[in-house]
């Protein structure tokens, strides 16, 4: 059985992943749409910045975020001036770090889904006097629904599995910043392998559910693309 502290970590992790995923969908959707449709020379630079968390060690991201959000950092001084306090070692700080670290896992599936929409479909909507906003919400978003599902699942799952970034920014404060990955590390460090097994097995089952979900969601699209005309 999980301890009360472990259940608290489960609850906090679910809250962090849920809030992060919702915010990422709001932020990533217009960004992915712009990356999918633009011909700007700035596209490779912005795409590289979005993908940076895929290649950087999480501790590097956490280190620089800690500097930025600390008392001497630009973000830290801004939040202090606004009366919001300091973000490091708070739930809000975890959300900010998770937004940056999980951004490519939401932007890229959405960008690919938007790029797969035939241009002639949007042009046909334009000939029917559909404005840009109408074309986006009435045509693009419904056609990109599998991409939204993939982005949501990946964003949520990746946030659940974070370790380096959340440890650097949030530390290990029970009921405030102690998430599942940190709780697992604590059990291993303390030699409590039975508790560690329970958490690790639960996270492995969650990962399996995520992968099966992605396969089921993307299978109809792959089959339709593979079917000869």
N, C-alpha and C positions, 0 to 999 in steps of 0.2 A: 504494500500500500504506500501511496505517496504521503509524505509528511505535509503538515500545514504550510511549511515554508515552500515546499515544492509546488503545491497547489497555488500559492500566491505567485510564484514565478510563472506558472502556466497562464494564470489570469493576466498578469502584466504583459507577458509575451503576446497573448491574443489581442489585448488592447493596443499594444504598440503596432502589431502587424495590421490590424484593422484600420487604425487611424492613418498609418503610413500609406496603405494601399489606396484609401479614398483620396487622400491629398495628392498622391502620385497620379492617379487617373485625371484629376482636375488639371494638374500642371503639365503632365506628359502629353495629353491629347492634342492641344494646340501646337506644342513643340513637334510632335511626331507628324502632324498634318503639314506643318511648314517644311520639315525635312523631306517629306515625301513629294511635295509639289514644287518646291523652289528650285530655281536654277542659279541661285546666288553663289558667288565665289566664296562666300563665308560658310557655305554648307559643310565642306570637309572639316573646317576648324571646329564648328559647333558640334558636329557629329563625333569628332575625336574627343572633345571635352565631355560629352555625354557618356561615351564609352570608357572614359578613363578609369572608373572603379573596377572595370573588368580585368585590368592589367596591374593596377597598383595594389600593393599589400594593404589589407585593411588597417594595419597599425599606422601606415603612412598617412592615410586619409584621416584617421582618428587623431593623429598628432597635430596635423595642421588645423583641423577643426577645433581642437583644444586650444591652440594658440589664437585662432580667430575669435573664439567665443569666450576666451579668458579675460581677465580684468584689463590687460594691456592690448587686447585685440580690437579690431575695428567693430566687429559684431558685438563683442562684450561691452564696449563703451557705449554703443548705441542702445543696447537693451538696458543698461544701467541708466542712461539718460532718460529713457522712456518709462522708467520705474518698473521694468519687468524683471529686474534682478539678473543673475548670471545663469546661463543655460547649462554649463557643465554640471554633471552629477544631479540632473533633474530629468523627469520624464519628457519635458519639452525638448531638452537637449538631445535625448535619444531619438525623438521624432525627427529633428533636423538632420542628425547624422544618418538616420535610416533613409530619409528622402534622398540624400545625395548618393549613398552607397547602393541603393536599390533602383536608382533612376534608369540605368540602361536596360534593366530587366522588364521595365514597363514601356519605355519609349520604343525600343527596337521591335517588339511584336506589333505594336500599333503602327509604326512606320511601314513595316512589311505588309500589313493588312491594307493600309491606305494605298501603297504603291501597286497592290494587286488589283485595285479597282480600275476597270478599263476607262480610258479617257473619253471614249465615245459615249459612255453612260452618263458622265457628268455633262458632256456637251448636249446630249439629248434633253437633259433636265433644263439646261440653260435655254434651249430653243423653246421650251414650254414656259418661259418667263420665270423660272425659279431663280431667285437671287442667290448670292454666295452662301448666306447663312442657311437658306432653305435647302440648297444642294448638299450642304454639309450634314445637317441634322436629318433630312428626309432621305438622302441617298447614300452618302458616304458612311455615316455611322451604322445604319442597318447592315450594309454590305460588309463592314469591318467587324461585325459582332464576334466572330471567332477570335479575332485579334484582341478584342477587349477581354474576352474570357481568359485567353492565354496570358495577357498582361496582368490581369488581376490575380490569377493563380500564382504566377511566377513572382510577382511583387510581394504577395503575402508570404509565400514559402521562403523567399530569400530573406525577408525580414526576420522570420522565425529562426533561421539558421545563422544569423549574425553572431559573431563573437568578438573579433578584434576591435571593431569600431565601437560597439556598445560598451566594451570593457574600458576602452580609453576615455570615452565621453561620459559614461554613466557610472563607472566604478562597480561597486558591489554592495548597494544599499538595500537591505531587505524591504519588500513592499513598495519600493520606489524605483529602483533601477536594476534589481537583480532578476534578469530574464533567464529563460530556460538554459541557454548555452552556458551562461555563467554559473548557474546552479549545478549543472553537470560537471563543470570544471572543479567546483568546490568539493563535490562528492569524491571525485577521483583524487584530488589533492589530499583529502582527509582519509583516504583509504576505504571509503564507504562504497565498495564496489557493487553491492546489491542495489543500493539506491541509484547509483550511476547506471546500472544495467536497465533499471525500469525507465529512467528518463531517456536513455539512448535508444531503447527498443521502441518507445513511443514516438520518438522523432524519426526513426527509420520507417515505421508504419506510416507516419504522416507523409514522408517523402515518397513512399510507394503510391499512396493515394494521389498525390500531386502528379506523378508521372503517368499514372493510368488515366487520370482526368484529362491531361494534355493530349494523350494519345487518342482518347475517344473523341475529344473535341476536334482535333485536326484530321482524323481519319476520313470523314466524309469529304473534306476539301481536297485531300491528297488523291482520294479515289476519283473524284470528279475531274481533277486535272490529268490523271493518268488515263481516263477513259477516252478512247478515240472519238473524234467528231463524227 
